[in-house]
Amino acid sequence: MKTTAPSLLRGIFVDHVGLKILAALLTATVFLLVATDEQREITARVGVAYVLPDDKVLVSERIEEIKVTIKGPWRRIKRFDERELDRITLDVSKTSGGEMPILASQIQVPDGLTVTSVTPPAVRVAFENRIEREVDVAAVLSGRPELGYVVVAGEVSVEPRRVSVRGPEGLVAAMSQVRTQDIPTDGRSRSFEVEATLLPPHGVELAWKGTVAVVVPIAGRWTGGARVSASGEGLDPAELVVEPATVEIELTGHRDAIDRLVAAGVRPSVRLTGRPGAGVLAEVAVDGVPSGVQVVVRPAEVRVSARR
């Protein structure tokens, strides 16, 4: 019997359909098995911990993690999670310094996977002796009190005044003080006390635990210029010349007392014990200053001479 072209084509696609489907499934299965066994690589991060000597401080850069390249079959790689990896521990307690290699064997990976590279392959290790010493506590103030008020310089107090610090010898030996956090004084018109945290430099530890108490004295303040008068027994003030004729006065203390003094008039003066001749230096005093008010005169001395 003669076979036509349409019948031949139909036979190719229709005859033995079951066998043909089975062959296709087997082909696909083999392809998937081959594909899933193909070797792939992935990059993961691994945390790093240190075992340090008790009497020394690590001063070289401390790495917190490394990167590793992991190789294995695709079917294992795709199920891998880097969180499965335990951090590695570098025991540098017995080394005096130098480079410490990080080996692939230190990273434990799941069965069927291998570590092919580690970055960085080594870490540099350097130490300094650990020392402890006492340093002063320095209160750090920021901002400005209310207009007409000022922080009383030199009278800010801290408790405790000194604390012990520990750390690398080069850093601790150079320290003379440890600072507090910034203590704002903005808008203040009265003395105040505050608890402040100490801020040691990076790498330095405090033996003192907790905060320090800082007392910040706030006082009234007035500054202004005033003309200096000169006098002396048997001397005519009109015949005396003062240079400079005007000085700057700074008053600090109780605000009410300062206001009363300013209202009455600030009167700087010098009193001579003899004739000035060609000129003598005399200290300037301010009359009528009440208790609790401090006076600073700039300049503190003036030259007084007889008028020619």
C-alpha positions in Angstrom: 0.0 0.0 0.0 1.3 3.4 -0.9 1.7 5.8 2.1 0.8 9.4 1.6 2.8 12.3 3.0 0.0 13.3 5.5 -0.2 9.8 6.8 3.5 9.7 7.3 3.6 12.9 9.3 0.6 11.7 11.4 2.5 8.5 12.2 5.6 10.4 13.3 3.6 12.3 15.9 0.8 9.8 16.9 2.3 6.3 16.7 3.8 5.1 20.0 2.8 8.2 21.9 3.5 6.7 25.4 7.1 5.7 24.5 7.7 9.1 23.1 6.4 10.9 26.3 8.5 8.6 28.4 11.6 9.4 26.4 11.0 13.1 26.7 10.6 12.8 30.5 13.8 10.8 30.8 15.7 13.4 28.7 14.4 16.2 30.9 15.3 14.3 34.1 18.9 13.7 32.9 19.2 17.3 31.9 18.0 18.5 35.4 20.3 16.1 37.2 23.3 17.2 35.1 22.3 20.9 35.7 21.9 20.5 39.4 25.3 18.8 39.7 27.0 21.6 38.0 29.6 23.3 40.3 28.8 26.8 41.3 30.4 29.4 43.7 29.0 31.8 46.1 30.4 34.5 48.4 29.5 34.5 52.1 30.4 36.5 55.2 31.8 35.0 58.4 32.1 36.7 61.7 35.4 36.9 63.6 36.1 36.7 67.4 39.4 37.2 69.2 41.1 35.6 72.2 43.3 38.4 73.6 46.1 38.5 76.2 45.1 39.9 79.6 48.1 42.3 79.9 48.1 43.8 76.4 45.8 45.8 74.2 45.3 45.1 70.5 46.1 48.3 68.7 46.1 47.1 65.1 42.8 47.2 63.1 40.4 44.7 64.4 38.3 43.0 61.6 34.8 42.0 62.5 34.1 39.7 59.5 35.8 38.0 56.5 34.5 37.0 53.1 34.8 33.4 51.9 34.1 31.8 48.5 32.3 28.5 48.7 32.0 26.0 45.9 29.7 23.0 45.5 26.8 21.5 43.4 24.1 23.9 42.5 21.4 21.9 44.3 23.4 22.4 47.6 24.5 26.0 46.9 20.9 27.2 46.4 19.9 25.8 49.8 22.9 27.3 51.6 22.4 30.2 54.1 25.5 32.1 55.3 23.8 32.4 58.7 24.6 28.7 59.1 28.3 29.5 59.4 29.7 29.8 62.9 32.1 32.7 63.5 35.8 31.8 63.6 38.0 32.5 66.6 41.5 34.0 66.3 43.5 33.1 69.3 46.2 35.8 69.5 46.8 35.5 73.2 50.2 33.7 72.6 51.5 35.8 69.7 53.8 38.8 70.1 52.6 40.4 66.8 52.9 40.1 63.1 50.5 38.4 60.6 48.2 35.6 61.5 46.9 33.6 58.5 43.2 32.7 58.2 42.9 29.2 56.8 40.0 27.7 54.8 40.0 24.8 57.2 38.9 27.2 60.0 35.6 27.7 58.3 33.1 24.9 58.9 30.7 24.5 55.9 27.9 22.0 55.3 28.7 18.6 53.7 29.3 18.7 50.0 30.6 22.3 50.0 34.2 23.5 50.1 35.9 26.9 50.9 38.1 27.9 48.0 39.3 31.3 49.1 39.4 33.6 52.2 39.5 37.4 52.1 41.6 38.7 53.7 43.9 35.7 53.9 45.6 37.0 57.0 45.3 39.8 59.7 48.0 42.0 61.1 48.3 41.8 64.9 50.1 44.5 67.0 49.9 45.0 70.8 50.8 47.6 73.4 51.1 47.1 77.1 48.0 47.8 79.1 48.5 50.4 81.8 46.2 52.1 84.3 46.5 55.6 85.8 44.5 58.4 87.3 43.6 61.5 85.3 41.5 64.7 86.0 37.9 65.0 85.1 37.2 68.0 82.9 33.7 69.4 82.6 32.9 70.6 79.1 30.4 73.4 78.9 28.5 74.6 75.8 26.3 77.5 75.0 25.8 80.9 76.8 23.9 81.8 79.9 21.1 84.4 79.8 22.2 87.9 78.8 23.8 89.6 81.8 25.0 86.3 83.3 28.2 84.2 83.0 29.7 81.0 84.2 32.1 81.8 87.0 35.5 80.8 85.5 37.6 78.5 87.7 34.8 77.6 90.0 33.1 74.7 88.1 33.5 71.7 90.3 33.3 67.9 89.5 32.9 65.0 91.8 34.9 62.8 91.6 37.7 65.1 90.5 39.9 62.2 89.3 39.2 58.8 87.8 41.3 55.8 86.8 41.6 54.9 83.1 43.0 51.7 81.5 44.2 51.2 78.0 47.2 51.0 75.6 50.3 52.5 77.1 51.0 55.1 74.3 47.5 56.5 74.6 46.9 56.4 78.4 50.4 57.8 79.2 49.6 60.9 77.0 46.2 61.6 78.8 46.0 64.3 81.4 42.2 64.3 81.6 39.0 62.7 80.5 36.1 65.0 79.4 32.5 64.9 80.2 29.7 65.1 77.7 28.7 68.6 76.6 26.8 70.4 79.4 24.6 73.1 78.0 24.3 76.4 79.8 22.0 78.2 77.3 19.5 80.5 79.0 20.8 79.8 82.5 20.6 82.6 85.2 21.3 80.5 88.3 23.9 78.0 89.4 22.9 74.3 88.7 24.1 70.8 89.3 23.9 68.0 86.7 25.0 64.3 86.3 27.3 63.9 83.3 28.6 60.9 81.4 32.4 60.6 80.9 33.6 60.2 77.3 37.0 58.5 77.2 39.0 58.2 73.9 38.4 55.2 71.7 40.3 52.2 73.1 40.4 53.6 76.7 38.3 52.1 79.5 37.1 53.7 82.7 37.5 52.1 86.1 34.8 54.5 87.3 31.3 53.2 86.6 28.4 55.7 86.3 28.2 59.5 86.0 30.0 62.4 87.7 28.3 65.3 89.5 29.1 68.7 88.0 28.3 72.0 89.7 28.2 75.0 87.4 28.1 78.4 89.2 26.3 81.1 87.3 26.7 84.7 88.3 25.6 88.1 87.1 28.0 90.0 84.8 28.5 93.6 83.8 31.2 95.2 81.7 31.7 98.8 80.9 34.2 101.6 80.5 34.8 104.2 83.2 37.1 107.2 83.6 39.9 106.9 86.2 40.3 109.6 88.9 43.6 110.2 90.6 44.2 111.7 94.0 46.8 111.9 96.8 47.5 113.9 99.9 48.6 117.4 99.1 47.9 116.8 95.4 45.5 118.7 93.2 43.6 116.1 91.0 43.3 118.8 88.3 47.1 118.7 88.0 47.3 115.0 87.5 47.3 113.2 84.1 46.1 109.6 83.9 47.1 107.3 80.9 44.9 105.7 79.8 42.2 107.9 81.1 39.5 105.2 80.7 39.7 101.5 81.8 37.3 98.6 81.3 35.6 97.2 84.4 34.1 93.7 84.6 31.9 92.9 87.6 30.7 89.3 88.4 28.7 88.1 91.3 25.2 88.6 92.7 23.0 90.2 90.1 21.2 92.5 92.5 24.4 93.8 94.1 25.9 94.5 90.6 22.8 96.4 89.5 23.0 98.6 92.7 26.6 99.3 92.1 26.1 100.2 88.5 23.1 102.4 89.4 25.2 104.3 91.9 28.1 104.7 89.4 31.2 102.7 88.9 34.2 104.8 90.0 37.7 103.5 89.3 40.4 105.5 91.0 44.1 105.6 91.9 45.5 107.1 95.1 49.2 108.3 95.2 51.4 108.5 98.2 53.7 111.2 96.7 54.2 113.4 93.8 54.2 111.5 90.5 56.9 113.6 88.8 57.4 112.4 85.3 55.1 109.5 85.9 54.4 106.4 88.1 52.4 103.3 87.7 49.5 103.0 90.0 47.0 100.2 90.6 43.4 100.9 89.8 40.8 100.3 92.5 37.0 100.5 92.2 35.2 102.2 95.1 32.1 100.9 96.8 32.2 97.3 95.6 29.8 95.2 97.8 30.6 91.8 99.3 30.0 88.9 96.8 31.0 90.9 93.7 34.4 90.4 92.0 36.1 93.1 90.0 38.5 92.9 87.1 40.1 96.0 85.8 41.8 96.2 82.3 44.4 97.4 82.4 45.0 96.8 86.1 47.5 99.7 86.3 47.7 103.2 84.8 50.4 105.8 84.5 50.0 109.0 86.5 52.1 112.1 85.9 52.0 115.7 86.9 50.6 118.1 84.3 53.3 120.4 82.8 
